[in-house]
Amino acid sequence: MTDNLFDRLADLMRSSGPVNWRLAREIAESVAGQAEPIDPWLDEEYRDLAATAARLVDQHSPLDPALVTTPVAVTDRRGWASANVEALAYLAEPLAEKLSSDAASPLQPLGPALLGMQMGATIGSTAQTVLAGFDLGLPSGAPSGPVFTVPNIEAFAEEASLDPRQTRLWVALHEVTHHAAYAVPWVREHLLNLAHTFVEGLEFDVSGIERRIEALQDPEALQQMMQEPTGVAGLLSPQDEGATAGRLRGFLAVVEGYADQLMRRAAGDLIPDGDALRNAIDRRRSEPSPGEQLLEQAVAFSLRHADHRRGDRFCGEVRRRWGDDALDRIWEGPEMLPDEAELDDPVGWAARVLL
């Protein structure tokens, strides 16, 4: 952390909301690292490619990128962390309210700090590898614009021996497609409803919380937690996934699968190395990063590699059998989405929806 953070800790620990987002931001930015300047020409190229991606999405889908009004952000790891520190407030704040109502009174004043540390460590660690906003695995709960983490994208292209400009366009397409999808009027509300239902079924690890509270009251232990915030463990007891988690996971898988299919048809000849790019992304998804592992600890949920494949298979099969227009119908309303069984049975989905 910064040299004077411990001296300011008493001030940072005060919070007026269910989650101490000031503390979360301090931790997230510190874990993400120092600011890294972005070359002006590279900043301009990412903005141009985002505009190109918006035109392609508009031409090849019913999604409307014009609804995404927030400006594009071309930034470094620290900037991404700062921009996304409250991205998962729709999960963290219901968790905080649940902690406040379920736990004994000594936990109530410290719950915001515990969750602030958890979310800050999660976002800061994720910033080390995340390519753009929708690379997080869970979408932001509030409308926002595309955010590109330039050092990570450039490093990914170099490490995977990919053409840098094609990689930038691929990431821009992925980001713009997701923002346009979540700008569909009912989609974000549907996400929030699924997320709140999911949170209601979670249980806290009471003994683990008590240990963390003791650490918050011990200056030496607290200083160690602040210096190594990625060591903050989860506050939730391990749970078997129920139907609510399955519905949330299935919804996210369909959105991701649609994005993959749209990118295939929209990119055309602009990304001749598309297969190599998809293979590199597939390998990357199969190995969860430390940030993704912390995310799963923080909210007891993550979108798995198998879920990406599942959504892509469903959307690809619908396109193959009935065409793009049939797949585009999923944006007409939540009742058009495949349920848990239909995600593995496109014919069953088509029998219900297309007929």
Wavefront OBJ file of the C-alpha trace (Angstrom):
o trace
v 0.000 0.000 0.000
v 1.030 3.662 -0.065
v 3.439 4.734 2.694
v 0.911 6.818 4.573
v -2.117 4.548 4.223
v -1.751 3.009 7.671
v -1.634 6.509 9.212
v -4.911 7.326 7.439
v -6.514 3.986 8.246
v -8.819 5.331 10.947
v -10.316 7.737 8.431
v -10.543 5.100 5.718
v -12.346 2.672 8.030
v -15.259 5.067 8.399
v -17.984 4.368 5.861
v -21.481 5.737 5.378
v -22.679 2.873 3.176
v -22.980 -0.914 3.260
v -19.521 -1.317 1.639
v -16.515 0.896 2.368
v -15.794 1.844 -1.236
v -13.132 4.409 -0.227
v -11.102 1.629 1.357
v -11.824 -0.620 -1.627
v -10.501 2.028 -4.034
v -7.287 2.560 -2.031
v -6.588 -1.165 -1.986
v -7.580 -1.741 -5.631
v -5.339 1.039 -6.953
v -2.416 -0.029 -4.759
v -2.621 -3.696 -5.791
v -3.014 -2.692 -9.463
v 0.312 -0.837 -9.313
v 1.697 2.503 -10.344
v 0.303 4.535 -13.235
v 1.730 3.642 -16.661
v 1.610 6.283 -19.410
v -0.202 5.308 -22.628
v 1.348 6.478 -25.901
v -0.963 9.047 -27.557
v -0.920 7.189 -30.892
v -1.972 3.981 -29.126
v -4.752 5.797 -27.293
v -6.043 7.105 -30.629
v -5.832 3.672 -32.259
v -7.940 2.029 -29.533
v -10.592 4.737 -29.872
v -10.651 4.319 -33.661
v -10.976 0.544 -33.313
v -13.806 0.947 -30.795
v -15.646 3.093 -33.353
v -14.994 0.455 -36.028
v -16.312 -2.249 -33.703
v -19.468 -0.211 -33.060
v -20.133 0.071 -36.809
v -19.648 -3.690 -37.261
v -21.976 -4.563 -34.373
v -24.585 -2.168 -35.775
v -24.338 -3.751 -39.257
v -24.449 -7.392 -38.186
v -26.877 -7.529 -35.262
v -30.051 -5.982 -33.835
v -27.972 -4.510 -31.003
v -27.593 -0.739 -30.969
v -24.101 0.440 -29.944
v -25.402 4.030 -30.050
v -27.112 3.321 -26.713
v -23.655 3.050 -25.140
v -23.135 6.736 -24.464
v -20.260 6.702 -21.969
v -16.925 7.649 -23.618
v -14.297 5.017 -24.311
v -11.558 4.768 -21.651
v -8.064 3.776 -22.798
v -6.096 3.216 -19.636
v -3.522 1.252 -17.655
v -3.979 -1.325 -14.885
v -4.386 1.264 -12.153
v -6.894 3.209 -14.253
v -8.911 0.060 -14.940
v -9.028 -0.720 -11.212
v -10.144 2.810 -10.383
v -12.861 2.747 -13.063
v -14.186 -0.678 -12.017
v -13.845 -0.697 -8.235
v -17.645 -0.504 -7.802
v -18.495 -2.634 -10.842
v -19.801 -5.470 -8.653
v -21.710 -3.308 -6.195
v -24.901 -5.114 -7.224
v -23.466 -8.245 -5.559
v -21.361 -6.693 -2.789
v -24.011 -4.356 -1.355
v -26.742 -7.011 -0.977
v -24.060 -9.181 0.676
v -23.274 -6.322 3.061
v -26.933 -5.864 3.945
v -27.248 -9.597 4.537
v -24.157 -9.545 6.755
v -25.542 -6.620 8.711
v -28.914 -8.255 9.292
v -27.754 -11.835 9.892
v -24.697 -11.311 12.071
v -24.354 -10.255 15.697
v -24.111 -6.554 16.467
v -20.254 -6.426 16.795
v -20.019 -7.312 13.087
v -22.185 -4.482 11.863
v -19.671 -1.596 12.098
v -16.861 -3.680 10.602
v -18.815 -5.373 7.809
v -18.340 -2.446 5.382
v -14.573 -2.530 5.934
v -14.347 -6.296 5.482
v -16.248 -6.197 2.212
v -14.352 -3.099 1.087
v -11.059 -4.904 1.589
v -12.403 -7.979 -0.198
v -13.656 -6.063 -3.229
v -10.572 -3.859 -3.401
v -8.251 -6.858 -3.358
v -10.370 -8.604 -5.996
v -10.497 -5.678 -8.444
v -6.851 -4.730 -7.903
v -5.638 -8.266 -8.515
v -7.926 -8.672 -11.542
v -6.447 -5.489 -13.033
v -3.118 -7.278 -13.450
v -4.446 -9.450 -16.281
v -7.862 -8.166 -17.425
v -7.992 -7.026 -21.050
v -11.153 -4.902 -20.896
v -14.280 -4.359 -18.824
v -16.207 -7.477 -19.884
v -13.140 -9.650 -19.447
v -13.929 -9.595 -15.700
v -16.274 -12.578 -15.947
v -19.203 -10.711 -14.402
v -20.610 -7.571 -16.025
v -20.744 -4.196 -14.349
v -24.060 -3.507 -12.652
v -24.200 0.094 -13.862
v -24.110 1.340 -17.462
v -20.586 2.237 -18.521
v -18.487 2.608 -21.610
v -15.718 0.378 -22.994
v -12.556 0.323 -20.864
v -9.375 -1.039 -22.455
v -6.412 -2.068 -20.266
v -3.678 -1.330 -22.782
v -0.602 -2.858 -21.040
v -2.413 -6.181 -20.580
v -3.722 -6.309 -24.157
v -0.301 -5.524 -25.615
v 1.383 -8.095 -23.347
v -1.206 -10.753 -24.253
v -0.645 -10.218 -27.978
v 3.130 -10.433 -27.586
v 3.091 -13.508 -25.326
v 0.676 -15.366 -27.635
v 2.585 -14.281 -30.795
v -0.524 -12.566 -32.168
v -0.791 -9.612 -34.529
v -1.213 -6.595 -32.196
v -3.695 -4.677 -34.346
v -5.906 -7.732 -34.913
v -5.823 -8.404 -31.169
v -6.859 -4.836 -30.420
v -9.778 -5.073 -32.845
v -10.843 -8.438 -31.378
v -10.870 -6.964 -27.850
v -12.724 -3.872 -29.104
v -15.379 -6.054 -30.756
v -15.760 -8.150 -27.609
v -16.132 -5.062 -25.435
v -18.521 -3.138 -27.684
v -20.691 -6.219 -28.277
v -21.150 -6.749 -24.543
v -21.881 -3.094 -23.838
v -24.469 -3.057 -26.613
v -26.046 -6.271 -25.281
v -26.396 -4.885 -21.766
v -27.852 -1.663 -23.182
v -30.925 -3.634 -24.355
v -33.618 -2.246 -22.014
v -34.517 -5.446 -20.125
v -31.097 -7.120 -19.984
v -29.401 -5.299 -17.115
v -32.545 -5.455 -14.971
v -32.713 -9.198 -15.613
v -29.080 -9.542 -14.528
v -29.709 -7.625 -11.302
v -32.767 -9.713 -10.469
v -30.841 -12.949 -10.987
v -27.912 -11.637 -8.938
v -30.071 -10.537 -5.989
v -31.846 -13.899 -5.910
v -28.457 -15.617 -5.963
v -27.123 -13.520 -3.063
v -30.184 -14.331 -0.956
v -29.143 -17.982 -0.920
v -25.557 -17.414 0.250
v -24.323 -18.142 3.771
v -21.504 -16.425 5.657
v -18.524 -18.151 7.221
v -19.113 -16.802 10.751
v -15.882 -18.188 12.243
v -13.908 -16.760 9.316
v -15.522 -13.354 9.800
v -14.642 -13.394 13.483
v -10.988 -14.077 12.628
v -10.944 -11.145 10.224
v -12.527 -8.857 12.780
v -9.789 -9.780 15.244
v -7.224 -8.908 12.578
v -8.872 -5.538 11.994
v -8.415 -4.775 15.695
v -4.769 -5.956 15.859
v -2.424 -3.259 14.472
v 0.276 -5.736 13.385
v -2.149 -8.157 11.727
v -4.031 -5.273 10.146
v -0.848 -3.776 8.740
v 0.039 -7.134 7.186
v -3.446 -7.379 5.627
v -3.083 -3.895 4.185
v 0.360 -4.658 2.769
v -0.806 -7.956 1.246
v -4.539 -7.447 0.647
v -4.708 -10.256 -1.910
v -4.361 -12.588 1.068
v -7.817 -11.593 2.288
v -9.886 -14.775 2.169
v -13.547 -15.116 1.339
v -16.305 -14.341 3.810
v -18.674 -16.992 2.497
v -19.039 -20.653 3.365
v -18.532 -23.087 0.466
v -21.922 -23.919 -0.993
v -23.299 -26.425 -3.452
v -24.611 -24.511 -6.447
v -28.371 -24.365 -6.603
v -30.898 -23.451 -9.240
v -30.384 -19.689 -8.792
v -26.659 -19.970 -9.525
v -27.473 -22.123 -12.542
v -29.866 -19.506 -13.951
v -27.333 -16.720 -13.477
v -24.544 -18.807 -14.965
v -26.730 -19.816 -17.920
v -27.724 -16.220 -18.662
v -24.109 -15.043 -18.662
v -23.106 -18.014 -20.822
v -25.723 -17.135 -23.462
v -24.589 -13.491 -23.603
v -20.971 -14.615 -23.933
v -21.869 -17.223 -26.556
v -23.829 -14.681 -28.590
v -20.874 -12.297 -28.430
v -18.524 -14.992 -29.734
v -20.837 -15.802 -32.635
v -21.432 -12.145 -33.504
v -17.703 -11.478 -33.515
v -17.194 -14.327 -35.999
v -19.681 -12.898 -38.495
v -18.840 -9.213 -37.898
v -15.048 -9.462 -38.091
v -15.002 -11.137 -41.504
v -11.697 -10.594 -43.271
v -10.663 -7.864 -40.828
v -9.263 -10.470 -38.416
v -7.640 -13.128 -40.617
v -5.970 -14.652 -37.539
v -9.342 -15.100 -35.842
v -8.900 -18.827 -35.194
v -5.503 -18.297 -33.559
v -6.952 -15.469 -31.464
v -9.903 -17.553 -30.308
v -7.592 -20.435 -29.409
v -5.368 -18.107 -27.379
v -8.382 -16.648 -25.584
v -9.696 -20.165 -24.964
v -6.404 -21.186 -23.352
v -6.448 -18.033 -21.261
v -9.980 -18.711 -20.007
v -9.083 -22.279 -19.051
v -6.533 -21.054 -16.496
v -8.224 -18.779 -13.907
v -6.081 -15.827 -12.901
v -5.473 -14.909 -9.228
v -8.009 -12.109 -9.685
v -10.653 -14.545 -10.936
v -9.946 -16.835 -7.986
v -10.367 -13.906 -5.601
v -13.584 -12.961 -7.384
v -14.967 -16.432 -6.739
v -13.983 -16.108 -3.074
v -15.548 -12.660 -2.841
v -18.980 -13.452 -4.272
v -18.995 -17.286 -4.409
v -19.480 -17.142 -8.174
v -17.498 -17.052 -11.385
v -18.154 -17.816 -15.040
v -16.235 -20.994 -15.765
v -14.456 -22.053 -18.914
v -17.070 -24.764 -19.472
v -19.804 -22.111 -19.340
v -18.172 -20.133 -22.147
v -18.081 -23.281 -24.274
v -21.662 -24.145 -23.394
v -23.011 -20.758 -24.434
v -20.950 -20.751 -27.610
v -22.190 -24.234 -28.566
v -25.825 -23.257 -28.026
v -25.584 -20.048 -30.061
v -23.531 -21.713 -32.785
v -26.034 -24.535 -33.162
v -28.968 -22.110 -33.358
v -27.169 -20.142 -36.085
v -26.311 -23.306 -38.002
v -29.827 -24.733 -37.912
v -32.076 -21.665 -38.145
v -29.865 -18.697 -39.054
v -28.814 -15.398 -37.490
v -32.360 -14.036 -37.296
v -33.394 -16.933 -35.060
v -30.476 -16.339 -32.687
v -31.183 -12.592 -32.593
v -34.591 -13.321 -31.083
v -33.042 -13.853 -27.653
v -32.980 -10.037 -27.316
v -36.763 -9.749 -27.550
v -37.243 -10.447 -23.836
v -36.171 -12.706 -20.950
v -38.765 -15.313 -21.930
v -36.811 -15.852 -25.166
v -33.664 -16.967 -23.327
v -32.935 -20.699 -23.079
v -33.568 -22.194 -19.653
v -31.041 -24.452 -17.937
v -32.104 -27.557 -19.882
v -32.520 -25.765 -23.229
v -28.969 -24.427 -23.056
v -27.886 -27.984 -23.886
v -30.931 -28.609 -26.114
v -31.206 -25.974 -28.871
v -33.940 -28.005 -30.575
v -36.048 -27.848 -27.415
v -35.480 -24.084 -27.247
v -36.464 -23.702 -30.899
v -39.622 -25.770 -30.384
v -40.699 -23.387 -27.635
v -39.519 -20.074 -29.088
v -39.431 -20.309 -32.877
v -42.615 -22.306 -33.288
l 1 2 3 4 5 6 7 8 9 10 11 12 13 14 15 16 17 18 19 20 21 22 23 24 25 26 27 28 29 30 31 32 33 34 35 36 37 38 39 40 41 42 43 44 45 46 47 48 49 50 51 52 53 54 55 56 57 58 59 60 61 62 63 64 65 66 67 68 69 70 71 72 73 74 75 76 77 78 79 80 81 82 83 84 85 86 87 88 89 90 91 92 93 94 95 96 97 98 99 100 101 102 103 104 105 106 107 108 109 110 111 112 113 114 115 116 117 118 119 120 121 122 123 124 125 126 127 128 129 130 131 132 133 134 135 136 137 138 139 140 141 142 143 144 145 146 147 148 149 150 151 152 153 154 155 156 157 158 159 160 161 162 163 164 165 166 167 168 169 170 171 172 173 174 175 176 177 178 179 180 181 182 183 184 185 186 187 188 189 190 191 192 193 194 195 196 197 198 199 200 201 202 203 204 205 206 207 208 209 210 211 212 213 214 215 216 217 218 219 220 221 222 223 224 225 226 227 228 229 230 231 232 233 234 235 236 237 238 239 240 241 242 243 244 245 246 247 248 249 250 251 252 253 254 255 256 257 258 259 260 261 262 263 264 265 266 267 268 269 270 271 272 273 274 275 276 277 278 279 280 281 282 283 284 285 286 287 288 289 290 291 292 293 294 295 296 297 298 299 300 301 302 303 304 305 306 307 308 309 310 311 312 313 314 315 316 317 318 319 320 321 322 323 324 325 326 327 328 329 330 331 332 333 334 335 336 337 338 339 340 341 342 343 344 345 346 347 348 349 350 351 352 353 354 355
